[in-house]
Amino acid sequence: MTPTLVRTIAELRRLVAAARVRGASIGLVPTMGALHRGHAALMRRAREETGLVVVSIFVNPTQFGPHEDLARYPRMLEQDCELCGRERVDVVFAPPVEEMYPAGFRTFVEVEGLQNVLCGASRPGHFRGVCTVVLKLFNQVQPERAYFGQKDAQQARILQQMVRDLDVPVEMCICPTVREPDGLALSSRNQYLDAGQRQHALSLYQTLQHAQHQIAGGERSAAVIRQRMEERLVATPGAVVDYAAVVDADSLQPLASLRGRVLLALAVKFGATRLIDNALVDVPE
């Protein structure tokens, strides 16, 4: 199956409107391209649950900081469309920057209290860019369901809040993190890692596993869990730790003692490549 490739909002809306006339529900998988098996898992779920599957491929400049990897972020539209075809995607929406941000654009969306912690602390403005482009996509596609990965836990939580606060009529479907057989979370940025960095990057998953074992064994001090996670990461060759955090999964605020739904979240750089990973843990009251 070859998906229909569209470049303009007007053409996208025509295709979506025609599908609605046929009675099809709409599923959206927003991406920045460089697609992998994690994205494919989102597409498969969308294919199972909706009548028309739209995948957006747009490297969004407003979510990159001035010294981040916008210029070198991988762009491989032909290969991405092939993967979309294998997953029976109906429409690939790959607009140019000027279609999404025309001259004079000056409106942005922010979610206060959630966007400036964790990744937002070291990437100011990042989630403002994410929320803005995702809300634009929701308005352009008007899907019944939208599919995101749990690997980007903070992003998912912020977008859930945005959807609730702004009464966006879309069901947010947060799908489990897809991993390599050795546990490394799939990411478009993994291709930047050399062989040594790739091996050392396993420390993120191993650190999360170790923390979960400690919690299962009865440890309830967030400070102890956080310190042990950080110690394991700091001891990893080549790793530069951005954060190792133990936070409430809803508020994203640090915890003193573990209770309820807890998010263990990590961000680590290997060379110029920043990797994130996380685990959700339900801790009995």
C-alpha positions as CSV (number, residue, x, y, z in Angstrom):
1,M,0.0,0.0,0.0
2,T,1.3,3.4,-0.9
3,P,0.1,6.3,1.3
4,T,-1.1,9.5,-0.2
5,L,1.6,12.2,0.3
6,V,0.2,15.7,0.9
7,R,2.1,18.9,1.5
8,T,-0.6,21.5,2.1
9,I,-3.2,21.9,4.9
10,A,-6.0,22.5,2.3
11,E,-5.2,19.1,0.5
12,L,-5.1,17.4,3.9
13,R,-8.5,18.7,4.9
14,R,-10.0,17.6,1.6
15,L,-8.9,14.0,2.2
16,V,-10.0,14.0,5.8
17,A,-13.4,15.5,4.8
18,A,-13.9,12.8,2.2
19,A,-13.1,10.1,4.7
20,R,-15.7,11.5,7.1
21,V,-18.3,11.5,4.4
22,R,-17.6,7.7,4.1
23,G,-18.1,7.4,7.9
24,A,-14.5,6.8,8.7
25,S,-13.0,7.8,12.1
26,I,-9.6,9.6,11.9
27,G,-6.4,8.5,13.7
28,L,-3.3,10.8,13.8
29,V,0.3,9.8,14.5
30,P,2.4,13.0,14.9
31,T,6.1,12.4,14.1
32,M,9.2,14.3,13.1
33,G,10.2,11.5,10.7
34,A,13.3,9.2,10.9
35,L,10.7,6.6,11.6
36,H,11.4,3.3,13.5
37,R,9.6,0.4,15.0
38,G,8.3,2.6,17.9
39,H,6.5,4.7,15.4
40,A,5.3,1.6,13.5
41,A,3.7,0.3,16.7
42,L,1.7,3.6,17.0
43,M,0.6,3.3,13.3
44,R,-0.5,-0.3,13.8
45,R,-2.6,0.6,16.8
46,A,-4.1,3.5,14.8
47,R,-4.8,1.2,11.9
48,E,-6.7,-1.2,14.3
49,E,-8.8,1.5,15.9
50,T,-9.6,4.1,13.2
51,G,-10.7,4.2,9.6
52,L,-8.3,6.7,8.2
53,V,-4.7,6.9,9.5
54,V,-2.8,10.1,9.1
55,V,0.9,10.3,9.9
56,S,2.5,13.7,10.0
57,I,6.2,14.1,9.3
58,F,7.4,17.5,10.2
59,V,10.7,18.5,11.8
60,N,9.3,21.2,14.0
61,P,11.8,24.1,14.3
62,T,10.0,25.8,17.2
63,Q,10.8,22.9,19.6
64,F,14.6,23.1,19.0
65,G,16.9,25.4,21.0
66,P,19.5,27.6,19.3
67,H,22.3,25.0,20.0
68,E,20.3,21.8,19.4
69,D,20.4,19.4,16.5
70,L,17.7,20.9,14.1
71,A,20.1,21.1,11.1
72,R,21.4,17.6,11.5
73,Y,18.1,15.9,12.6
74,P,17.7,13.1,10.1
75,R,15.3,13.7,7.2
76,M,14.5,10.6,5.1
77,L,11.0,11.1,3.7
78,E,11.3,8.4,1.1
79,Q,12.2,5.7,3.6
80,D,9.6,7.0,6.0
81,C,6.9,6.7,3.4
82,E,7.9,3.2,2.7
83,L,7.5,2.3,6.4
84,C,4.1,4.0,6.4
85,G,3.1,2.0,3.4
86,R,4.1,-1.3,5.2
87,E,1.9,-0.3,8.1
88,R,-1.0,0.6,5.8
89,V,-1.1,4.3,6.6
90,D,-3.6,6.2,4.4
91,V,-2.1,9.7,4.4
92,V,1.4,11.1,5.1
93,F,1.2,14.8,5.8
94,A,4.7,16.3,5.2
95,P,4.3,20.1,5.0
96,P,7.2,22.6,4.4
97,V,8.0,24.9,7.3
98,E,6.3,27.9,5.6
99,E,3.0,25.9,5.4
100,M,3.0,25.4,9.2
101,Y,4.5,28.7,10.2
102,P,3.6,31.3,7.5
103,A,5.0,34.8,7.5
104,G,3.7,36.8,10.5
105,F,3.1,33.7,12.7
106,R,3.1,34.8,16.4
107,T,0.8,32.5,18.4
108,F,2.1,29.9,20.8
109,V,0.7,27.5,23.4
110,E,2.1,26.9,26.8
111,V,1.2,24.6,29.7
112,E,2.4,26.3,32.9
113,G,3.8,24.2,35.7
114,L,4.6,21.2,33.6
115,Q,6.7,22.6,30.8
116,N,9.7,24.0,32.7
117,V,10.7,20.9,34.7
118,L,12.7,17.8,33.7
119,C,13.5,18.2,30.0
120,G,12.0,21.7,30.0
121,A,14.6,22.9,32.5
122,S,17.5,22.4,30.1
123,R,15.5,22.9,26.9
124,P,13.6,26.2,27.5
125,G,10.8,26.8,25.0
126,H,10.9,23.2,23.8
127,F,7.4,22.2,25.0
128,R,6.0,25.6,23.9
129,G,7.0,24.5,20.4
130,V,5.7,20.9,20.9
131,C,2.3,22.1,22.2
132,T,1.9,24.7,19.4
133,V,2.6,22.3,16.5
134,V,0.5,19.5,18.0
135,L,-2.5,21.8,18.5
136,K,-2.1,23.0,14.9
137,L,-2.1,19.3,13.8
138,F,-5.2,18.6,15.9
139,N,-6.9,21.5,14.2
140,Q,-5.8,20.5,10.8
141,V,-6.7,16.8,11.0
142,Q,-9.4,16.9,13.7
143,P,-8.7,13.3,14.6
144,E,-10.9,11.2,17.0
145,R,-7.7,9.6,18.4
146,A,-4.0,10.7,18.5
147,Y,-1.2,8.3,19.3
148,F,2.0,9.1,21.2
149,G,4.7,7.0,22.9
150,Q,5.3,6.7,26.6
151,K,9.0,7.2,26.0
152,D,8.3,10.9,25.8
153,A,6.5,10.8,29.2
154,Q,6.7,14.5,29.9
155,Q,5.5,15.4,26.4
156,A,2.6,13.0,26.8
157,R,1.6,14.4,30.2
158,I,1.8,18.0,28.9
159,L,-0.3,17.3,25.8
160,Q,-2.9,15.5,27.9
161,Q,-3.2,18.7,30.0
162,M,-3.4,20.9,27.0
163,V,-6.2,18.7,25.5
164,R,-8.1,18.9,28.7
165,D,-7.6,22.5,29.4
166,L,-8.5,23.7,25.9
167,D,-11.4,21.2,25.4
168,V,-9.8,19.6,22.3
169,P,-12.1,16.7,21.2
170,V,-9.4,14.1,20.8
171,E,-8.7,10.9,22.7
172,M,-5.0,10.8,23.7
173,C,-3.6,7.2,23.2
174,I,-0.3,6.8,25.0
175,C,1.4,3.6,23.9
176,P,4.1,1.6,25.7
177,T,7.8,2.4,24.9
178,V,9.2,0.1,22.3
179,R,12.7,-1.2,23.0
180,E,15.6,-3.0,21.3
181,P,16.1,-6.6,22.5
182,D,18.7,-5.4,25.0
183,G,16.4,-2.8,26.4
184,L,17.5,0.4,24.8
185,A,14.4,2.6,24.1
186,L,14.0,3.2,20.4
187,S,14.7,6.8,19.3
188,S,15.5,8.5,16.1
189,R,18.6,9.9,17.8
190,N,20.0,6.4,18.5
191,Q,21.6,6.5,15.0
192,Y,23.9,9.3,16.2
193,L,25.6,6.9,18.7
194,D,28.9,5.2,17.8
195,A,29.4,1.6,18.9
196,G,30.8,2.4,22.3
197,Q,28.1,5.0,23.1
198,R,25.4,2.6,21.9
199,Q,26.7,0.0,24.4
200,H,27.0,2.5,27.3
201,A,23.5,3.9,26.5
202,L,22.1,0.6,27.9
203,S,22.8,2.1,31.4
204,L,19.5,4.1,31.2
205,Y,17.3,1.0,30.9
206,Q,19.5,-0.8,33.5
207,T,19.3,2.1,35.9
208,L,15.5,2.2,35.6
209,Q,15.3,-1.6,36.2
210,H,17.5,-1.4,39.2
211,A,15.3,1.4,40.7
212,Q,12.2,-0.6,40.1
213,H,13.7,-3.6,41.9
214,Q,14.5,-1.3,44.9
215,I,11.0,0.0,45.0
216,A,9.6,-3.5,44.7
217,G,11.8,-4.5,47.6
218,G,10.3,-1.8,49.8
219,E,12.4,1.3,49.3
220,R,10.1,4.4,49.7
221,S,12.7,7.2,49.9
222,A,12.6,9.2,46.7
223,A,16.0,10.8,47.6
224,V,17.6,7.3,48.0
225,I,16.2,6.1,44.6
226,R,17.2,9.3,42.9
227,Q,20.8,9.2,44.3
228,R,21.3,5.6,43.3
229,M,20.1,6.2,39.8
230,E,22.4,9.2,39.4
231,E,25.4,7.3,40.8
232,R,24.8,4.5,38.3
233,L,24.6,6.9,35.4
234,V,27.6,9.0,36.5
235,A,29.7,5.8,36.6
236,T,28.8,5.0,33.0
237,P,31.7,5.9,30.6
238,G,30.9,8.9,28.5
239,A,27.7,9.7,30.2
240,V,26.8,13.3,31.1
241,V,23.7,13.3,33.3
242,D,21.1,16.0,32.6
243,Y,18.8,14.7,35.3
244,A,17.7,11.6,37.2
245,A,14.3,12.4,38.7
246,V,11.7,10.8,40.9
247,V,8.5,12.7,40.5
248,D,4.7,12.5,40.8
249,A,3.5,11.2,37.5
250,D,0.6,13.8,37.3
251,S,2.2,17.0,38.6
252,L,5.8,16.1,37.6
253,Q,6.9,17.5,40.9
254,P,9.7,15.9,43.1
255,L,8.5,13.5,45.8
256,A,9.9,13.0,49.3
257,S,8.4,9.5,49.7
258,L,7.0,7.2,47.1
259,R,3.3,6.8,46.8
260,G,0.7,6.5,44.1
261,R,1.8,6.7,40.5
262,V,5.5,7.6,40.3
263,L,7.6,8.6,37.2
264,L,11.3,7.6,37.2
265,A,12.8,9.8,34.5
266,L,16.3,10.1,33.0
267,A,18.1,12.3,30.5
268,V,21.7,11.6,29.6
269,K,24.0,12.9,26.9
270,F,26.6,10.7,25.1
271,G,28.7,13.1,23.1
272,A,26.3,15.4,21.3
273,T,23.4,13.0,21.6
274,R,20.8,13.4,24.3
275,L,18.8,10.3,25.3
276,I,15.7,10.1,27.6
277,D,14.0,7.1,29.2
278,N,11.5,6.6,31.9
279,A,9.4,4.1,33.9
280,L,6.0,4.5,35.5
281,V,5.7,2.7,38.9
282,D,2.5,2.3,40.9
283,V,3.4,2.4,44.5
284,P,0.8,1.1,47.0
285,E,-0.3,3.7,49.5
